[in-house]
Amino acid sequence: MYTSGSTGKPKGVMITHKNIISTCNGFMKVAEDLRPGDVYMAYLPLAHVLELAAECCFLAVGVPLGYSSPLTMTDKSTAVKKGCKGDASVLKPTVISAVPLILERIQKGITEVIQCEGNFTRKLFDFALKYKQRWKKWGFETPIINWVLFRSIKDLVGGRLRAIVSGGAPLSPDTHTFISTCLDVYLLQGYGLTETTAAATLMEMNDLSTGRVGAPVADCFIQLKDWEEGGYSVWDKPHPRGEVIVGGDSVAQGYYKNEELTNEAFFEKDGIRWFSTGDIAELYPDGTIKIIDRKKDLVKLQLGEYVSLGKVETELKRFPLLNNICVYGNSFESYVVALVVPDRKQLHLLAASLGKEDLSFEEMCKDKDVIAEFLKSLVEHGKKAKLGGIEIPKKIKLCSELWTPESGLVTATYKLCRNAIKQYYKDDITALYTSK
């Protein structure tokens, strides 16, 4: 199975049947909470290791599968014909797996619907959301509010959804809380890679924390290793921090016809096979971990400051005016810039507020006034998200092209292909840094 290629050329990972069986065994703690009548809706490509592992696990315990796609999931999905129902309405799943970008889009969709309602409805929703979050934090249910206010939102995904397993990238705590509250589901974050056959860590059903990815699954080992360049150490206080090293029977054999990279990332120690992930995590006293950085996403600016591109993108993706974002920086400049795919509807509203509603979408993306107002709002969002001054992009380009797997700019699970984006927009990046 090939890696996503989000940070370079995809690498073929040699996965054995033993690796898959080990991963399924690790995921069985989720299966313990399954009930008769449960249905799993599969919509991620089987070329993604999380989907492969999930389907193998559910098939092993006899849970029926229904196949969908991101374009036909709900009644309002773009590929669903008018008057027809989406896959979720027909299948009525109880369990799905998801990637953060899809959950972020669901959050934005719900928010947009509420914003279009009257002032009373918006205030009532905000009150109910905070009320439910407060009680949910302490482990209590709110059945009356669920029935009166959140039932219609839950119906968007079939009405029976009980659990979502999220993986593939970090999920922001705000999105985690919003989705689990509005859909009234258990949202379990997990962590794993193609090289570890998706296995490493997974949250438990009774884990009410956000931002973390759980504790190691069965037959899996986790170690942290100092990364001096990034300033992370296992002796850090209050929590140890370092590069995540995953060991166990789920760790793959290596990279196909690439002995050099195999020897660089895989190693044997005390009879256990280990993989150096390149991800940075901090360890909590209860044994759970939180992914906080990634080696390849770290860029050093001209004045010596380090910026974690992935961290900045995770925070800015919740900005309602954008659909996707790629932050870029290099060691010859003192600030970062961003390539932004704006939300079409929100950009039209922004342009209308400037008296430029007659412009086409492509013209809006090039209009200096629209860009300036968009950047101003983005900077304000970044400050509210408590990003540092050097982390907030100083200049942006609004991209009228959609970033899809077919375009090669994102992976099948919508992770950024940084090298492909950098090459595609190289002239625009140069212009951002050279223009006054």
C-alpha positions as semicolon CSV with decimal commas, in nm:
position;residue;x (nm);y (nm);z (nm)
1;M;0,000;0,000;0,000
2;Y;0,132;0,345;-0,091
3;T;0,165;0,640;0,146
4;S;-0,039;0,951;0,071
5;G;0,257;1,146;-0,064
6;S;0,159;1,456;0,135
7;T;0,523;1,544;0,202
8;G;0,688;1,394;-0,104
9;K;0,673;1,109;-0,353
10;P;0,443;0,824;-0,235
11;K;0,633;0,525;-0,096
12;G;0,521;0,165;-0,130
13;V;0,479;0,011;0,217
14;M;0,512;-0,368;0,238
15;I;0,224;-0,481;0,462
16;T;0,179;-0,844;0,563
17;H;-0,129;-1,038;0,674
18;K;0,024;-1,046;1,022
19;N;0,032;-0,664;1,026
20;I;-0,339;-0,646;0,939
21;I;-0,440;-0,910;1,196
22;S;-0,242;-0,724;1,464
23;T;-0,417;-0,398;1,379
24;C;-0,761;-0,562;1,388
25;N;-0,678;-0,705;1,729
26;G;-0,583;-0,357;1,850
27;F;-0,907;-0,207;1,722
28;M;-1,122;-0,470;1,893
29;K;-1,174;-0,243;2,195
30;V;-1,410;-0,042;1,973
31;A;-1,586;-0,363;1,871
32;E;-1,660;-0,434;2,237
33;D;-1,909;-0,145;2,233
34;L;-2,090;-0,259;1,918
35;R;-2,454;-0,364;1,937
36;P;-2,686;-0,582;1,727
37;G;-2,813;-0,378;1,435
38;D;-2,502;-0,163;1,400
39;V;-2,411;-0,058;1,046
40;Y;-2,082;0,088;0,921
41;M;-2,083;0,339;0,635
42;A;-1,762;0,329;0,432
43;Y;-1,677;0,625;0,213
44;L;-1,298;0,663;0,236
45;P;-1,100;0,490;-0,041
46;L;-0,969;0,141;0,039
47;A;-0,630;0,270;-0,071
48;H;-0,626;0,452;0,265
49;V;-0,495;0,230;0,543
50;L;-0,749;0,357;0,799
51;E;-1,039;0,244;0,580
52;L;-0,875;-0,093;0,508
53;A;-0,820;-0,158;0,878
54;A;-1,170;-0,042;0,974
55;E;-1,345;-0,261;0,717
56;C;-1,137;-0,567;0,810
57;C;-1,224;-0,509;1,177
58;F;-1,599;-0,470;1,119
59;L;-1,615;-0,766;0,882
60;A;-1,439;-0,976;1,145
61;V;-1,715;-0,910;1,399
62;G;-2,004;-0,935;1,151
63;V;-2,105;-0,568;1,119
64;P;-2,271;-0,493;0,780
65;L;-2,098;-0,239;0,554
66;G;-2,262;0,017;0,326
67;Y;-2,054;0,198;0,066
68;S;-2,083;0,570;0,004
69;S;-1,868;0,861;-0,118
70;P;-1,797;1,216;0,007
71;L;-2,018;1,350;-0,276
72;T;-2,327;1,140;-0,193
73;M;-2,324;1,109;0,187
74;T;-2,609;1,342;0,283
75;D;-2,928;1,471;0,122
76;K;-2,749;1,800;0,048
77;S;-2,432;1,647;-0,101
78;T;-2,333;1,789;-0,439
79;A;-2,376;1,465;-0,638
80;V;-2,724;1,383;-0,501
81;K;-3,000;1,463;-0,751
82;K;-3,280;1,694;-0,643
83;G;-3,555;1,498;-0,468
84;C;-3,328;1,201;-0,393
85;K;-3,191;1,095;-0,057
86;G;-2,827;1,077;0,036
87;D;-2,657;0,752;0,133
88;A;-2,673;0,824;0,508
89;S;-3,051;0,875;0,497
90;V;-3,097;0,540;0,323
91;L;-2,834;0,335;0,509
92;K;-2,882;0,494;0,855
93;P;-2,531;0,407;0,978
94;T;-2,435;0,386;1,343
95;V;-2,056;0,403;1,290
96;I;-1,836;0,583;1,038
97;S;-1,468;0,670;1,006
98;A;-1,372;1,021;0,898
99;V;-1,082;1,255;0,833
100;P;-1,066;1,601;0,997
101;L;-1,133;1,797;0,678
102;I;-1,471;1,623;0,632
103;L;-1,565;1,693;0,994
104;E;-1,459;2,057;0,955
105;R;-1,685;2,086;0,649
106;I;-1,976;1,937;0,843
107;Q;-1,915;2,195;1,117
108;K;-1,911;2,481;0,866
109;G;-2,226;2,348;0,698
110;I;-2,417;2,335;1,027
111;T;-2,292;2,683;1,123
112;E;-2,399;2,832;0,789
113;V;-2,751;2,688;0,822
114;I;-2,787;2,834;1,172
115;Q;-2,653;3,173;1,062
116;C;-2,922;3,190;0,793
117;E;-3,195;3,155;1,056
118;G;-3,337;3,437;1,264
119;N;-3,163;3,602;1,557
120;F;-3,373;3,405;1,808
121;T;-3,278;3,071;1,651
122;R;-2,907;3,160;1,651
123;K;-2,913;3,262;2,017
124;L;-3,114;2,953;2,112
125;F;-2,866;2,728;1,929
126;D;-2,567;2,896;2,096
127;F;-2,728;2,857;2,437
128;A;-2,819;2,492;2,376
129;L;-2,470;2,416;2,243
130;K;-2,297;2,562;2,549
131;Y;-2,551;2,402;2,784
132;K;-2,502;2,058;2,635
133;Q;-2,122;2,094;2,623
134;R;-2,115;2,185;2,991
135;W;-2,313;1,877;3,094
136;K;-2,139;1,649;2,844
137;K;-1,805;1,750;2,997
138;W;-1,920;1,589;3,321
139;G;-2,054;1,278;3,149
140;F;-2,427;1,364;3,161
141;E;-2,677;1,337;2,875
142;T;-2,931;1,605;2,774
143;P;-3,219;1,403;2,618
144;I;-3,474;1,687;2,603
145;I;-3,243;1,930;2,418
146;N;-3,124;1,644;2,196
147;W;-3,482;1,575;2,090
148;V;-3,598;1,935;2,051
149;L;-3,295;2,101;1,891
150;F;-3,028;1,856;1,779
151;R;-3,246;1,580;1,633
152;S;-3,276;1,754;1,293
153;I;-2,898;1,795;1,276
154;K;-2,843;1,429;1,362
155;D;-3,090;1,335;1,087
156;L;-2,843;1,477;0,832
157;V;-2,633;1,162;0,885
158;G;-2,922;0,915;0,910
159;G;-3,040;0,976;1,266
160;R;-2,875;0,666;1,420
161;L;-2,507;0,764;1,419
162;R;-2,346;0,675;1,752
163;A;-1,970;0,679;1,695
164;I;-1,717;0,843;1,462
165;V;-1,354;0,735;1,442
166;S;-1,131;1,019;1,320
167;G;-0,778;0,979;1,187
168;G;-0,539;1,085;0,914
169;A;-0,456;1,426;1,062
170;P;-0,496;1,624;1,386
171;L;-0,850;1,735;1,471
172;S;-0,885;2,069;1,649
173;P;-1,043;2,056;1,998
174;D;-1,315;2,304;1,895
175;T;-1,423;2,092;1,598
176;H;-1,411;1,778;1,815
177;T;-1,640;1,935;2,075
178;F;-1,878;2,087;1,817
179;I;-1,927;1,765;1,617
180;S;-1,966;1,537;1,919
181;T;-2,219;1,779;2,070
182;C;-2,431;1,857;1,763
183;L;-2,443;1,499;1,632
184;D;-2,462;1,353;1,985
185;V;-2,192;1,094;1,910
186;Y;-1,877;0,949;2,057
187;L;-1,595;1,101;1,855
188;L;-1,284;0,887;1,892
189;Q;-0,956;1,021;1,763
190;G;-0,691;0,771;1,666
191;Y;-0,333;0,787;1,545
192;G;-0,153;0,560;1,305
193;L;0,032;0,556;0,975
194;T;0,048;0,343;0,663
195;E;0,383;0,216;0,796
196;T;0,211;0,093;1,114
197;T;-0,097;-0,043;0,930
198;A;-0,310;0,234;1,087
199;A;-0,242;0,109;1,441
200;A;-0,079;0,308;1,721
201;T;-0,330;0,477;1,953
202;L;-0,707;0,514;1,988
203;M;-0,936;0,691;2,233
204;E;-1,178;0,492;2,444
205;M;-1,553;0,549;2,449
206;N;-1,546;0,700;2,799
207;D;-1,262;0,941;2,716
208;L;-1,411;1,293;2,721
209;S;-1,086;1,477;2,641
210;T;-1,028;1,667;2,318
211;G;-0,712;1,724;2,118
212;R;-0,563;1,388;2,219
213;V;-0,546;1,062;2,024
214;G;-0,579;0,810;2,305
215;A;-0,347;0,547;2,449
216;P;-0,161;0,268;2,264
217;V;-0,385;-0,009;2,128
218;A;-0,323;-0,376;2,209
219;D;0,005;-0,524;2,078
220;C;0,142;-0,173;2,012
221;F;0,424;0,012;2,188
222;I;0,497;0,386;2,197
223;Q;0,825;0,558;2,279
224;L;0,921;0,926;2,269
225;K;1,261;1,038;2,142
226;D;1,427;1,378;2,197
227;W;1,428;1,616;1,900
228;E;1,683;1,882;1,990
229;E;1,638;2,093;1,676
230;G;1,271;2,146;1,751
231;G;1,330;2,195;2,124
232;Y;1,140;1,884;2,239
233;S;1,266;1,654;2,514
234;V;1,134;1,359;2,715
235;W;1,239;1,558;3,023
236;D;1,009;1,850;2,941
237;K;0,765;1,964;3,211
238;P;0,476;1,926;3,280
239;H;0,460;1,655;3,007
240;P;0,734;1,461;2,829
241;R;0,759;1,553;2,459
242;G;0,942;1,405;2,162
243;E;0,926;1,216;1,833
244;V;0,683;0,924;1,835
245;I;0,841;0,580;1,779
246;V;0,586;0,302;1,721
247;G;0,667;-0,064;1,777
248;G;0,485;-0,397;1,751
249;D;0,349;-0,655;1,510
250;S;0,157;-0,389;1,314
251;V;0,480;-0,222;1,196
252;A;0,535;-0,296;0,825
253;Q;0,833;-0,469;0,667
254;G;0,967;-0,154;0,504
255;Y;0,947;0,042;0,179
256;Y;0,922;-0,143;-0,150
257;K;1,253;-0,132;-0,341
258;N;1,385;0,148;-0,119
259;E;1,637;0,001;0,120
260;E;1,789;0,338;0,208
261;L;1,464;0,487;0,342
262;T;1,375;0,155;0,508
263;N;1,699;0,153;0,705
264;E;1,646;0,518;0,794
265;A;1,295;0,481;0,937
266;F;1,265;0,116;1,051
267;F;1,476;-0,071;1,305
268;E;1,474;-0,379;1,530
269;K;1,529;-0,358;1,906
270;D;1,479;-0,626;2,173
271;G;1,293;-0,844;1,926
272;I;1,041;-0,569;1,839
273;R;1,016;-0,390;1,506
274;W;0,999;-0,011;1,538
275;F;0,914;0,281;1,308
276;S;1,025;0,643;1,352
277;T;0,717;0,846;1,260
278;G;0,853;1,201;1,239
279;D;0,549;1,318;1,444
280;I;0,599;1,503;1,772
281;A;0,376;1,424;2,071
282;E;0,342;1,494;2,440
283;L;0,258;1,223;2,691
284;Y;-0,007;1,268;2,963
285;P;-0,010;1,094;3,303
286;D;-0,304;0,870;3,199
287;G;-0,101;0,720;2,914
288;T;-0,272;0,914;2,633
289;I;-0,078;1,125;2,386
290;K;-0,137;1,445;2,191
291;I;0,023;1,509;1,851
292;I;0,162;1,862;1,866
293;D;0,401;1,894;1,572
294;R;0,568;1,723;1,277
295;K;0,932;1,737;1,176
296;K;0,865;1,790;0,807
297;D;0,609;2,064;0,876
298;L;0,859;2,277;1,068
299;V;1,014;2,570;0,883
300;K;1,287;2,800;1,012
301;L;1,243;3,166;0,916
302;Q;1,510;3,426;0,841
303;L;1,544;3,546;1,200
304;G;1,573;3,194;1,341
305;E;1,214;3,141;1,458
306;Y;1,049;2,804;1,391
307;V;0,693;2,785;1,260
308;S;0,489;2,464;1,254
309;L;0,294;2,486;0,928
310;G;0,060;2,201;1,021
311;K;-0,032;2,363;1,352
312;V;-0,110;2,696;1,185
313;E;-0,322;2,529;0,915
314;T;-0,519;2,331;1,174
315;E;-0,618;2,653;1,352
316;L;-0,691;2,855;1,038
317;K;-0,902;2,584;0,871
318;R;-1,180;2,668;1,115
319;F;-1,203;3,018;0,962
320;P;-1,552;3,014;0,800
321;L;-1,445;3,208;0,488
322;L;-1,204;2,943;0,363
323;N;-1,237;2,595;0,222
324;N;-0,871;2,493;0,243
325;I;-0,533;2,650;0,314
326;C;-0,164;2,579;0,263
327;V;0,084;2,789;0,462
328;Y;0,431;2,837;0,314
329;G;0,756;2,974;0,453
330;N;1,128;2,957;0,384
331;S;1,454;3,042;0,558
332;F;1,521;3,345;0,336
333;E;1,211;3,535;0,451
334;S;1,093;3,669;0,787
335;Y;0,724;3,580;0,751
336;V;0,493;3,311;0,616
337;V;0,239;3,341;0,335
338;A;-0,068;3,133;0,253
339;L;-0,247;2,988;-0,047
340;V;-0,618;2,991;0,030
341;V;-0,915;2,823;-0,136
342;P;-1,207;3,043;-0,026
343;D;-1,560;2,926;0,038
344;R;-1,759;3,042;-0,264
345;K;-2,073;3,145;-0,076
346;Q;-1,885;3,329;0,196
347;L;-1,659;3,505;-0,055
348;H;-1,965;3,632;-0,245
349;L;-2,103;3,772;0,082
350;L;-1,770;3,938;0,155
351;A;-1,754;4,089;-0,195
352;A;-2,113;4,210;-0,164
353;S;-2,026;4,394;0,156
354;L;-1,766;4,584;-0,049
355;G;-2,014;4,658;-0,327
356;K;-1,852;4,410;-0,566
357;E;-2,121;4,143;-0,589
358;D;-2,124;4,165;-0,971
359;L;-1,775;4,017;-0,999
360;S;-1,731;3,652;-1,096
361;F;-1,573;3,414;-0,845
362;E;-1,245;3,422;-1,038
363;E;-1,249;3,804;-1,042
364;M;-1,319;3,817;-0,670
365;C;-1,013;3,601;-0,605
366;K;-0,798;3,858;-0,788
367;D;-0,958;4,176;-0,658
368;K;-0,721;4,368;-0,429
369;D;-0,995;4,502;-0,202
370;V;-1,150;4,157;-0,155
371;I;-0,809;4,004;-0,082
372;A;-0,725;4,279;0,169
373;E;-1,056;4,238;0,354
374;F;-1,021;3,857;0,352
375;L;-0,667;3,883;0,495
376;K;-0,783;4,126;0,763
377;S;-1,051;3,881;0,880
378;L;-0,806;3,589;0,863
379;V;-0,555;3,775;1,081
380;E;-0,827;3,849;1,338
381;H;-0,922;3,480;1,343
382;G;-0,556;3,384;1,389
383;K;-0,521;3,617;1,686
384;K;-0,836;3,475;1,847
385;A;-0,688;3,126;1,795
386;K;-0,384;3,251;1,992
387;L;-0,138;3,209;1,705
388;G;0,187;3,402;1,738
389;G;0,265;3,701;1,520
390;I;0,513;3,508;1,306
391;E;0,264;3,222;1,263
392;I;-0,009;3,434;1,101
393;P;0,035;3,477;0,723
394;K;0,126;3,831;0,618
395;K;0,013;3,784;0,259
396;I;-0,231;3,548;0,087
397;K;-0,337;3,437;-0,258
398;L;-0,700;3,343;-0,312
399;C;-0,709;3,034;-0,535
400;S;-1,016;2,993;-0,757
401;E;-0,924;2,631;-0,836
402;L;-1,068;2,354;-0,618
403;W;-0,808;2,129;-0,455
404;T;-0,924;1,773;-0,522
405;P;-0,752;1,434;-0,536
406;E;-0,803;1,444;-0,914
407;S;-0,601;1,767;-0,937
408;G;-0,313;1,606;-0,747
409;L;-0,299;1,891;-0,495
410;V;-0,451;1,688;-0,209
411;T;-0,448;1,318;-0,127
412;A;-0,748;1,084;-0,137
413;T;-0,819;1,183;0,224
414;Y;-0,771;1,554;0,145
415;K;-0,434;1,599;0,311
416;L;-0,220;1,863;0,142
417;C;0,039;1,753;-0,114
418;R;0,282;2,029;-0,022
419;N;0,535;1,967;-0,298
420;A;0,267;1,954;-0,566
421;I;0,104;2,274;-0,436
422;K;0,442;2,448;-0,414
423;Q;0,522;2,354;-0,774
424;Y;0,176;2,445;-0,907
425;Y;0,178;2,789;-0,742
426;K;0,554;2,861;-0,754
427;D;0,507;3,185;-0,952
428;D;0,235;3,303;-0,712
429;I;0,452;3,227;-0,408
430;T;0,737;3,425;-0,562
431;A;0,497;3,714;-0,631
432;L;0,374;3,712;-0,269
433;Y;0,727;3,758;-0,140
434;T;0,842;4,011;-0,401
435;S;0,532;4,236;-0,417
436;K;0,512;4,538;-0,191
